[in-house]
């Protein structure tokens, strides 16, 4: 089930809908970095804009989480 959350990116309010598992991983990553969740998502958004500007932000977040989880499994 999707959970929608509102965040501010580059001064603009936006909402992002992700499954709870993805939100948990994003929250944990932001906490591990000692940064607000919005800052982490802004960084993901910047990478998305550089690499695949047509991709939805929600997809970019899911791919980011997938790569994070995969990298933990290889460590």
Buried (B, 14 or more C-beta within 10 A) or exposed (E): EEEEBEBEBEEEEEEBBBEEEBBEBBEEBBEEEEEEBBBBBBBBBEEBEEEEEEEEBBEBBBBBBEEBEEEEEEE
